[in-house]
Structure formats: structure tokens, C-alpha cells
């Protein structure tokens, strides 16, 4: 890995990551601050929600606890959307932006192999993902403590692992598309389309028994932040699959970029 390229990649991401982290933290703290005032009525609200709508929102286990509230209102769907926007935008730029901006020849002139150069950018994506996950977990822990509903210490690691595994797989295939295409828009479009397909497959599998097999092809099947926060449980097999898929995508992006002809 090229250390100078890692520094440059981190510098490119620093403000975007910072503003996303601030937005996530603010949203989490506002939601938690509202919880004490609506806790009693929240169960009635959930009872009036159509079950299919709750499934679309990612809520499989209805719960009126703080964990259930955060799952329904943020972690199950809003949080993935926010981080997917960040990761698709950043991941689709790792190679394609260099080509579009005309800086690819300068980039490749650095005395380091293509693999090391791209590995540095992928490492920066990993660090950015970690920053958003840590921000989310810390904000939840702080907010819960402030309203006297502290989360269990045993839920911190499962929640962090669940959030990070989803981040890494989205970052992985976004970077892969960036290595495949010379257009950042095409790479981002492909990554966005694939993410939507994964989500729709997950929703449809929950709505219809006939289509339940679709859950086996969706990355969201292994994503259970509400359960991780509430019970400290995580899908070990699902998490391993997501991390393996992320590693495969990252490895494929390195191979493809290494073997590409002139990319300028």
C-alpha cells in the first residue's frame, strides 16, 4: 500500500466523511431525545402501522424499546440509505474520477504498483466506513445514557460489526464498478442499481412466501442492527458472507485495475 496515496485519499474524503458523521450523530441524538416523550404512545403508533409497511421499513421484530424505536426509525433503512450514498459516491470515484479528471497519468506516475495505489484508496474507504460506524454507535450510546436508557455493553460489538459489514460490501462493489468503468456516473449507477435490487429482493422475500428464496441473494438478509442493539445477537454466517463478498469485490477491483490497458 502506498502511504502517500493513503494520505491523499484520506484528505479527499475527510470533509465528506466529517459532514456525514455530523449529520448521522445529530439525527441519532434528536431521535433519542424525542423517545421519552413518545415512548408511551409509540406502541399504539406501531399497532396502527400496516404489517407490510413495517416490513418495507425493515422492521421484522416489532418492539417498543429504545432499540426497537431506533431500528424502525433509523437503523433498519434510513442509516443504510445514508451510508450507501456516501460509500457509492466515494467508492465509484476511486478509479473513474482519476480518468474523468485527467489525473490518471499523474496518479500512475507515482513510483508504486497499481495494486498498491488502489489498495491505498480502498483502505481510505475502510477508514471512512469505520468513522461512520463508530460515530453511529457512540451517538447511540451517548444519547441512550443521557435519557437514562443505557444500552448493554454486550450490544456494542455486535452492532458495530453488523453496521460495518454492510458498509464494506457496498464499498467493495462500488470500487469494483469504478475499476471496471471509465465513467464515475456509470460506476455509481451500477452500484446504486445493485443496492436497490438487493433491497427489493429482501422486501419481496418478506412479503411473499413464494418469493422467500430471494432473501438468499440479498445483502440485507444478514443486516440486523435492531436485533444486535436489543439482544446483542448477530448473524455469524451472514456477517462472514458479507465480509467475504466485500473482500472478493476488493480483490477483483485490484485485479481488474492491474490488467486494464491504457486507462487515460
Secondary structure, 3 states (H helix, E strand, C coil): CCHHHHHHHHHHHHHHHHHHHHHHHHHHHHHHHHHHHHHHHHHHHHHHCCHHHHHHCCCCCCCCCHHHHHHHHHHCCHHHHHHHHHHHHHHCCCCHHHHHHCCHHHHHCCCCCHHHHHHHHHHHHHHHHHHHHHHHHHHHHHHHHHCCCCCCCHHHHHHHHHHHHHHHHHHHHHHHHHHHCCCHHHHHHHHHHHHHHHHHHHHHHHHCHHHHHHHHHCHHHHCCHHHHHHHCCCCHHHHHHHHHHHHHHHHHHHHHHHHCCCCC
